[in-house]
Amino acid sequence: MQNRLADGRVKFRHLQCFLAVAQMGSVQQAAASLSVTQPAVSKTIAELETVLGVKLFERGRHGAVPTREGQLFMPHASACVSALRQGVALLARDDGAVAATIDIGVLPTVATALLPGSLRHFGQAWPRVSVRLVTGANTELLERLKAGAISFAVGRLADPERMVGLSFEQLYNEPLAVVVRAGHPLAQGAGLPAQLATFPLVLPPFGTLIRQAADSLLAAWGALPLSAFVELLSVSVGRALALQNDAVWFVPAGAVEYDLRRGTLVRLPLPAAGGEEPVGVIQRTDTQPTPAGRALIEAVRRAARERDMLPDGVAVPKARRARTAATGASPGKRQPGAKR
């Protein structure tokens, strides 16, 4: 393999495509994430397998699963892609010589609260650096981070086995809220919980910790078992359903803080305090952020501090903001099988 690598036939597109398939577990999904065709991905993987002289994936009905050789190759491919991106970003300076791009992952329920302030501060200091944003479930963001597809993530602390090779720096704790539009028949709390089932319910996806918090609130309310509801993470769709369909929306409070301050949405009185989940910056432990990456992380920290200072903010400040080891104990007990 050394001779094959030395002749320069392994290209950046080979590594990028390999990591996308390994991360997504599907040639089709990898093609969509790379904005290329499925045959193009298959051809690129076949080229790489020919150059390396090994089979990298087992393909079947359940997608593409890395072989033993593919698993051995993955961390090295990820390190190469990450190093190249860091090298390009290092050249991004105020003199405008080279423009760079930073790929980051953010939970959709966190993005609306943190990104406006973060990107405003960062853009003022690094005007020629572009930020490419990926949103998705926490587990998806962690996999992208491990594969080197993003520089860092802003998400929730996952179980220790999912955090291997990652570090978590807590920014704040965020409670779950149950919201409806202003003027909603349930806005004053009358008819709860009996009338809940007469309105559309919008819940976080099954298996997530915020869904567990929602189920706990429903149980504390004494609500009847749900027969119909909508599951989603999209803040924009959840907001539209609450405003236009009279839906009752279970959502992390930070995702709706702007509407709560304006009075567009109002919180329902809860029978118990909503569970709080830590939100923070997640990084790989085997790489260091570039200067631009460090600046963006600092901008995220600054935006989080500004949220804490809001007179009617919904975030619960965390006095100690030290980075914690990925294998450390989590803030609360988690139910088995919960996803982040």
Contacts in CASP RR format, 6 or more apart in sequence:
PFRMAT RR
TARGET T0000
AUTHOR 0000-0000-0000
METHOD contacts of the structure
MODEL  1
MQNRLADGRVKFRHLQCFLAVAQMGSVQQAAASLSVTQPAVSKTIAELET
VLGVKLFERGRHGAVPTREGQLFMPHASACVSALRQGVALLARDDGAVAA
TIDIGVLPTVATALLPGSLRHFGQAWPRVSVRLVTGANTELLERLKAGAI
SFAVGRLADPERMVGLSFEQLYNEPLAVVVRAGHPLAQGAGLPAQLATFP
LVLPPFGTLIRQAADSLLAAWGALPLSAFVELLSVSVGRALALQNDAVWF
VPAGAVEYDLRRGTLVRLPLPAAGGEEPVGVIQRTDTQPTPAGRALIEAV
RRAARERDMLPDGVAVPKARRARTAATGASPGKRQPGAKR
1 52 0 8 1.000
1 53 0 8 1.000
4 10 0 8 1.000
4 51 0 8 1.000
4 52 0 8 1.000
4 53 0 8 1.000
9 51 0 8 1.000
10 48 0 8 1.000
10 51 0 8 1.000
10 52 0 8 1.000
12 81 0 8 1.000
12 84 0 8 1.000
13 44 0 8 1.000
14 44 0 8 1.000
14 47 0 8 1.000
14 48 0 8 1.000
14 51 0 8 1.000
15 48 0 8 1.000
15 77 0 8 1.000
15 80 0 8 1.000
15 81 0 8 1.000
16 34 0 8 1.000
16 81 0 8 1.000
17 30 0 8 1.000
17 34 0 8 1.000
17 41 0 8 1.000
17 44 0 8 1.000
17 45 0 8 1.000
17 48 0 8 1.000
18 45 0 8 1.000
18 48 0 8 1.000
18 56 0 8 1.000
18 73 0 8 1.000
18 74 0 8 1.000
18 77 0 8 1.000
19 74 0 8 1.000
19 77 0 8 1.000
19 78 0 8 1.000
19 81 0 8 1.000
19 147 0 8 1.000
19 148 0 8 1.000
19 149 0 8 1.000
20 30 0 8 1.000
20 33 0 8 1.000
20 34 0 8 1.000
20 41 0 8 1.000
20 147 0 8 1.000
20 149 0 8 1.000
21 27 0 8 1.000
21 30 0 8 1.000
21 41 0 8 1.000
21 45 0 8 1.000
21 57 0 8 1.000
21 64 0 8 1.000
22 57 0 8 1.000
22 64 0 8 1.000
22 66 0 8 1.000
22 70 0 8 1.000
22 74 0 8 1.000
22 147 0 8 1.000
23 30 0 8 1.000
23 143 0 8 1.000
23 144 0 8 1.000
23 147 0 8 1.000
23 149 0 8 1.000
24 30 0 8 1.000
24 33 0 8 1.000
25 63 0 8 1.000
25 64 0 8 1.000
25 65 0 8 1.000
26 63 0 8 1.000
26 64 0 8 1.000
27 38 0 8 1.000
27 41 0 8 1.000
27 42 0 8 1.000
27 45 0 8 1.000
27 59 0 8 1.000
27 63 0 8 1.000
27 64 0 8 1.000
28 38 0 8 1.000
30 41 0 8 1.000
31 37 0 8 1.000
31 38 0 8 1.000
31 40 0 8 1.000
31 41 0 8 1.000
34 41 0 8 1.000
45 56 0 8 1.000
45 57 0 8 1.000
48 56 0 8 1.000
49 55 0 8 1.000
49 56 0 8 1.000
52 69 0 8 1.000
52 73 0 8 1.000
54 67 0 8 1.000
54 69 0 8 1.000
54 70 0 8 1.000
54 73 0 8 1.000
55 67 0 8 1.000
55 69 0 8 1.000
56 66 0 8 1.000
56 67 0 8 1.000
56 69 0 8 1.000
56 70 0 8 1.000
56 73 0 8 1.000
57 64 0 8 1.000
57 65 0 8 1.000
57 66 0 8 1.000
57 67 0 8 1.000
57 70 0 8 1.000
58 64 0 8 1.000
58 65 0 8 1.000
58 66 0 8 1.000
58 67 0 8 1.000
66 74 0 8 1.000
74 147 0 8 1.000
78 146 0 8 1.000
78 147 0 8 1.000
78 148 0 8 1.000
79 286 0 8 1.000
79 287 0 8 1.000
81 148 0 8 1.000
82 148 0 8 1.000
82 284 0 8 1.000
82 287 0 8 1.000
83 287 0 8 1.000
85 103 0 8 1.000
85 151 0 8 1.000
86 287 0 8 1.000
86 288 0 8 1.000
86 289 0 8 1.000
86 290 0 8 1.000
87 290 0 8 1.000
88 98 0 8 1.000
88 100 0 8 1.000
88 101 0 8 1.000
89 100 0 8 1.000
89 101 0 8 1.000
89 102 0 8 1.000
89 129 0 8 1.000
89 290 0 8 1.000
89 291 0 8 1.000
89 292 0 8 1.000
89 293 0 8 1.000
90 290 0 8 1.000
90 291 0 8 1.000
90 292 0 8 1.000
91 97 0 8 1.000
91 98 0 8 1.000
91 100 0 8 1.000
92 98 0 8 1.000
92 99 0 8 1.000
92 100 0 8 1.000
92 126 0 8 1.000
92 128 0 8 1.000
92 129 0 8 1.000
92 292 0 8 1.000
93 128 0 8 1.000
94 126 0 8 1.000
94 127 0 8 1.000
94 128 0 8 1.000
96 128 0 8 1.000
98 128 0 8 1.000
99 128 0 8 1.000
99 129 0 8 1.000
99 130 0 8 1.000
100 128 0 8 1.000
100 129 0 8 1.000
100 130 0 8 1.000
100 292 0 8 1.000
101 129 0 8 1.000
101 130 0 8 1.000
101 131 0 8 1.000
101 132 0 8 1.000
102 129 0 8 1.000
102 130 0 8 1.000
102 131 0 8 1.000
102 132 0 8 1.000
102 151 0 8 1.000
102 290 0 8 1.000
102 292 0 8 1.000
102 293 0 8 1.000
102 296 0 8 1.000
103 132 0 8 1.000
103 134 0 8 1.000
103 149 0 8 1.000
103 150 0 8 1.000
103 151 0 8 1.000
104 131 0 8 1.000
104 132 0 8 1.000
104 133 0 8 1.000
104 134 0 8 1.000
104 150 0 8 1.000
104 151 0 8 1.000
104 152 0 8 1.000
104 153 0 8 1.000
104 154 0 8 1.000
104 296 0 8 1.000
105 133 0 8 1.000
105 134 0 8 1.000
105 135 0 8 1.000
105 136 0 8 1.000
105 141 0 8 1.000
105 144 0 8 1.000
105 145 0 8 1.000
105 150 0 8 1.000
105 152 0 8 1.000
105 153 0 8 1.000
105 154 0 8 1.000
106 114 0 8 1.000
106 115 0 8 1.000
106 133 0 8 1.000
106 134 0 8 1.000
106 135 0 8 1.000
106 141 0 8 1.000
106 153 0 8 1.000
106 154 0 8 1.000
106 155 0 8 1.000
107 135 0 8 1.000
107 136 0 8 1.000
107 137 0 8 1.000
107 138 0 8 1.000
107 141 0 8 1.000
107 154 0 8 1.000
107 155 0 8 1.000
107 156 0 8 1.000
107 233 0 8 1.000
107 279 0 8 1.000
108 135 0 8 1.000
108 136 0 8 1.000
108 233 0 8 1.000
108 234 0 8 1.000
108 235 0 8 1.000
108 255 0 8 1.000
109 210 0 8 1.000
109 233 0 8 1.000
109 235 0 8 1.000
109 251 0 8 1.000
109 252 0 8 1.000
109 254 0 8 1.000
109 255 0 8 1.000
110 154 0 8 1.000
110 155 0 8 1.000
110 174 0 8 1.000
110 252 0 8 1.000
110 254 0 8 1.000
110 255 0 8 1.000
110 279 0 8 1.000
111 133 0 8 1.000
111 135 0 8 1.000
111 154 0 8 1.000
111 235 0 8 1.000
112 235 0 8 1.000
112 254 0 8 1.000
112 255 0 8 1.000
112 258 0 8 1.000
113 254 0 8 1.000
113 255 0 8 1.000
113 257 0 8 1.000
113 307 0 8 1.000
113 315 0 8 1.000
114 154 0 8 1.000
114 171 0 8 1.000
114 300 0 8 1.000
114 303 0 8 1.000
114 304 0 8 1.000
114 307 0 8 1.000
115 133 0 8 1.000
115 303 0 8 1.000
116 303 0 8 1.000
117 299 0 8 1.000
117 302 0 8 1.000
117 303 0 8 1.000
117 306 0 8 1.000
118 296 0 8 1.000
118 299 0 8 1.000
118 300 0 8 1.000
118 302 0 8 1.000
118 303 0 8 1.000
119 131 0 8 1.000
119 299 0 8 1.000
121 299 0 8 1.000
121 302 0 8 1.000
121 303 0 8 1.000
122 129 0 8 1.000
122 131 0 8 1.000
122 295 0 8 1.000
122 296 0 8 1.000
122 299 0 8 1.000
123 129 0 8 1.000
123 299 0 8 1.000
125 295 0 8 1.000
125 299 0 8 1.000
126 292 0 8 1.000
126 295 0 8 1.000
126 296 0 8 1.000
129 292 0 8 1.000
129 296 0 8 1.000
131 296 0 8 1.000
134 141 0 8 1.000
134 144 0 8 1.000
134 149 0 8 1.000
134 150 0 8 1.000
136 233 0 8 1.000
137 205 0 8 1.000
137 208 0 8 1.000
137 233 0 8 1.000
137 339 0 8 1.000
137 340 0 8 1.000
138 155 0 8 1.000
138 156 0 8 1.000
138 158 0 8 1.000
138 208 0 8 1.000
138 339 0 8 1.000
138 340 0 8 1.000
139 158 0 8 1.000
139 162 0 8 1.000
139 339 0 8 1.000
139 340 0 8 1.000
141 150 0 8 1.000
141 153 0 8 1.000
141 155 0 8 1.000
141 282 0 8 1.000
142 153 0 8 1.000
142 158 0 8 1.000
142 162 0 8 1.000
142 163 0 8 1.000
142 166 0 8 1.000
142 282 0 8 1.000
142 340 0 8 1.000
144 150 0 8 1.000
144 153 0 8 1.000
145 152 0 8 1.000
145 153 0 8 1.000
145 166 0 8 1.000
145 282 0 8 1.000
145 283 0 8 1.000
145 284 0 8 1.000
146 165 0 8 1.000
146 166 0 8 1.000
146 284 0 8 1.000
148 284 0 8 1.000
151 289 0 8 1.000
151 290 0 8 1.000
151 293 0 8 1.000
151 296 0 8 1.000
152 281 0 8 1.000
152 282 0 8 1.000
152 283 0 8 1.000
152 284 0 8 1.000
152 289 0 8 1.000
152 293 0 8 1.000
152 296 0 8 1.000
152 297 0 8 1.000
153 281 0 8 1.000
153 282 0 8 1.000
153 283 0 8 1.000
154 171 0 8 1.000
154 279 0 8 1.000
154 280 0 8 1.000
154 281 0 8 1.000
154 282 0 8 1.000
154 300 0 8 1.000
155 279 0 8 1.000
155 280 0 8 1.000
155 282 0 8 1.000
155 340 0 8 1.000
156 209 0 8 1.000
156 277 0 8 1.000
156 278 0 8 1.000
156 279 0 8 1.000
156 280 0 8 1.000
156 340 0 8 1.000
157 163 0 8 1.000
157 168 0 8 1.000
157 170 0 8 1.000
157 277 0 8 1.000
157 278 0 8 1.000
157 280 0 8 1.000
157 324 0 8 1.000
157 330 0 8 1.000
157 331 0 8 1.000
157 340 0 8 1.000
158 340 0 8 1.000
159 330 0 8 1.000
159 334 0 8 1.000
159 338 0 8 1.000
159 340 0 8 1.000
160 326 0 8 1.000
160 327 0 8 1.000
160 328 0 8 1.000
160 330 0 8 1.000
162 340 0 8 1.000
163 282 0 8 1.000
163 326 0 8 1.000
163 327 0 8 1.000
164 326 0 8 1.000
164 327 0 8 1.000
165 284 0 8 1.000
165 285 0 8 1.000
165 286 0 8 1.000
165 326 0 8 1.000
166 282 0 8 1.000
166 283 0 8 1.000
166 284 0 8 1.000
166 285 0 8 1.000
166 326 0 8 1.000
167 282 0 8 1.000
167 283 0 8 1.000
167 284 0 8 1.000
167 285 0 8 1.000
167 323 0 8 1.000
167 324 0 8 1.000
167 325 0 8 1.000
167 326 0 8 1.000
168 278 0 8 1.000
168 280 0 8 1.000
168 281 0 8 1.000
168 282 0 8 1.000
168 323 0 8 1.000
168 324 0 8 1.000
168 326 0 8 1.000
169 280 0 8 1.000
169 281 0 8 1.000
169 282 0 8 1.000
169 283 0 8 1.000
169 321 0 8 1.000
169 322 0 8 1.000
169 323 0 8 1.000
169 324 0 8 1.000
170 278 0 8 1.000
170 279 0 8 1.000
170 280 0 8 1.000
170 318 0 8 1.000
170 320 0 8 1.000
170 321 0 8 1.000
170 324 0 8 1.000
171 278 0 8 1.000
171 279 0 8 1.000
171 280 0 8 1.000
171 281 0 8 1.000
171 300 0 8 1.000
171 301 0 8 1.000
171 304 0 8 1.000
171 318 0 8 1.000
171 321 0 8 1.000
172 278 0 8 1.000
172 279 0 8 1.000
172 280 0 8 1.000
172 304 0 8 1.000
172 307 0 8 1.000
172 308 0 8 1.000
172 315 0 8 1.000
172 316 0 8 1.000
172 317 0 8 1.000
172 318 0 8 1.000
173 276 0 8 1.000
173 277 0 8 1.000
173 278 0 8 1.000
173 279 0 8 1.000
173 315 0 8 1.000
173 316 0 8 1.000
173 318 0 8 1.000
173 331 0 8 1.000
174 252 0 8 1.000
174 253 0 8 1.000
174 254 0 8 1.000
174 276 0 8 1.000
174 277 0 8 1.000
174 278 0 8 1.000
174 279 0 8 1.000
174 314 0 8 1.000
174 315 0 8 1.000
174 316 0 8 1.000
175 252 0 8 1.000
175 253 0 8 1.000
175 273 0 8 1.000
175 274 0 8 1.000
175 275 0 8 1.000
175 276 0 8 1.000
175 314 0 8 1.000
175 316 0 8 1.000
176 210 0 8 1.000
176 213 0 8 1.000
176 214 0 8 1.000
176 217 0 8 1.000
176 250 0 8 1.000
176 251 0 8 1.000
176 252 0 8 1.000
176 253 0 8 1.000
176 274 0 8 1.000
176 275 0 8 1.000
176 276 0 8 1.000
176 277 0 8 1.000
177 250 0 8 1.000
177 251 0 8 1.000
177 252 0 8 1.000
177 253 0 8 1.000
177 254 0 8 1.000
177 256 0 8 1.000
177 260 0 8 1.000
177 267 0 8 1.000
177 274 0 8 1.000
177 314 0 8 1.000
178 217 0 8 1.000
178 248 0 8 1.000
178 249 0 8 1.000
178 250 0 8 1.000
178 251 0 8 1.000
178 267 0 8 1.000
178 268 0 8 1.000
178 270 0 8 1.000
179 242 0 8 1.000
179 248 0 8 1.000
179 249 0 8 1.000
179 251 0 8 1.000
179 256 0 8 1.000
179 259 0 8 1.000
179 260 0 8 1.000
179 265 0 8 1.000
179 266 0 8 1.000
179 267 0 8 1.000
179 268 0 8 1.000
180 186 0 8 1.000
180 187 0 8 1.000
180 199 0 8 1.000
180 242 0 8 1.000
180 246 0 8 1.000
180 247 0 8 1.000
180 248 0 8 1.000
180 249 0 8 1.000
180 265 0 8 1.000
180 266 0 8 1.000
180 268 0 8 1.000
181 187 0 8 1.000
181 242 0 8 1.000
181 243 0 8 1.000
181 246 0 8 1.000
181 264 0 8 1.000
181 265 0 8 1.000
181 266 0 8 1.000
182 263 0 8 1.000
182 264 0 8 1.000
182 265 0 8 1.000
182 266 0 8 1.000
183 266 0 8 1.000
184 199 0 8 1.000
184 246 0 8 1.000
184 266 0 8 1.000
185 195 0 8 1.000
185 199 0 8 1.000
185 246 0 8 1.000
186 192 0 8 1.000
186 195 0 8 1.000
186 196 0 8 1.000
186 199 0 8 1.000
186 248 0 8 1.000
186 268 0 8 1.000
187 266 0 8 1.000
187 268 0 8 1.000
189 268 0 8 1.000
189 269 0 8 1.000
192 221 0 8 1.000
192 268 0 8 1.000
192 269 0 8 1.000
193 218 0 8 1.000
193 221 0 8 1.000
193 222 0 8 1.000
193 223 0 8 1.000
193 224 0 8 1.000
193 271 0 8 1.000
196 218 0 8 1.000
196 221 0 8 1.000
196 223 0 8 1.000
196 248 0 8 1.000
197 223 0 8 1.000
197 224 0 8 1.000
197 226 0 8 1.000
197 227 0 8 1.000
199 246 0 8 1.000
199 247 0 8 1.000
199 248 0 8 1.000
200 228 0 8 1.000
200 229 0 8 1.000
200 230 0 8 1.000
200 241 0 8 1.000
200 245 0 8 1.000
200 246 0 8 1.000
200 247 0 8 1.000
200 248 0 8 1.000
201 226 0 8 1.000
201 228 0 8 1.000
201 229 0 8 1.000
201 230 0 8 1.000
201 247 0 8 1.000
201 248 0 8 1.000
201 250 0 8 1.000
202 229 0 8 1.000
202 230 0 8 1.000
202 231 0 8 1.000
202 232 0 8 1.000
202 238 0 8 1.000
202 241 0 8 1.000
202 242 0 8 1.000
202 247 0 8 1.000
202 248 0 8 1.000
202 249 0 8 1.000
202 250 0 8 1.000
202 251 0 8 1.000
203 211 0 8 1.000
203 214 0 8 1.000
203 229 0 8 1.000
203 230 0 8 1.000
203 231 0 8 1.000
203 250 0 8 1.000
204 210 0 8 1.000
204 211 0 8 1.000
204 214 0 8 1.000
204 231 0 8 1.000
204 232 0 8 1.000
204 233 0 8 1.000
204 250 0 8 1.000
204 251 0 8 1.000
205 211 0 8 1.000
205 231 0 8 1.000
205 232 0 8 1.000
205 233 0 8 1.000
206 231 0 8 1.000
207 337 0 8 1.000
207 338 0 8 1.000
207 339 0 8 1.000
208 338 0 8 1.000
208 339 0 8 1.000
208 340 0 8 1.000
209 277 0 8 1.000
209 334 0 8 1.000
209 338 0 8 1.000
209 339 0 8 1.000
209 340 0 8 1.000
210 250 0 8 1.000
210 252 0 8 1.000
210 277 0 8 1.000
211 231 0 8 1.000
212 335 0 8 1.000
212 338 0 8 1.000
213 250 0 8 1.000
213 274 0 8 1.000
213 275 0 8 1.000
213 277 0 8 1.000
214 250 0 8 1.000
216 272 0 8 1.000
216 274 0 8 1.000
216 275 0 8 1.000
217 250 0 8 1.000
217 270 0 8 1.000
217 271 0 8 1.000
217 272 0 8 1.000
217 274 0 8 1.000
218 226 0 8 1.000
220 270 0 8 1.000
220 271 0 8 1.000
220 272 0 8 1.000
221 270 0 8 1.000
221 271 0 8 1.000
222 271 0 8 1.000
230 241 0 8 1.000
230 247 0 8 1.000
232 238 0 8 1.000
235 251 0 8 1.000
235 255 0 8 1.000
235 256 0 8 1.000
238 247 0 8 1.000
238 249 0 8 1.000
238 251 0 8 1.000
239 249 0 8 1.000
239 256 0 8 1.000
239 259 0 8 1.000
239 265 0 8 1.000
241 247 0 8 1.000
241 249 0 8 1.000
242 248 0 8 1.000
242 249 0 8 1.000
242 265 0 8 1.000
243 264 0 8 1.000
243 265 0 8 1.000
248 268 0 8 1.000
249 256 0 8 1.000
249 265 0 8 1.000
252 277 0 8 1.000
253 260 0 8 1.000
253 267 0 8 1.000
253 314 0 8 1.000
253 315 0 8 1.000
254 307 0 8 1.000
254 314 0 8 1.000
254 315 0 8 1.000
256 265 0 8 1.000
257 307 0 8 1.000
257 310 0 8 1.000
257 313 0 8 1.000
257 314 0 8 1.000
257 315 0 8 1.000
259 265 0 8 1.000
260 266 0 8 1.000
260 267 0 8 1.000
260 312 0 8 1.000
260 314 0 8 1.000
261 310 0 8 1.000
261 312 0 8 1.000
261 313 0 8 1.000
276 316 0 8 1.000
278 318 0 8 1.000
278 331 0 8 1.000
279 304 0 8 1.000
280 304 0 8 1.000
281 297 0 8 1.000
281 300 0 8 1.000
281 301 0 8 1.000
283 289 0 8 1.000
283 297 0 8 1.000
285 326 0 8 1.000
289 297 0 8 1.000
301 321 0 8 1.000
304 315 0 8 1.000
307 313 0 8 1.000
307 315 0 8 1.000
308 315 0 8 1.000
308 317 0 8 1.000
END
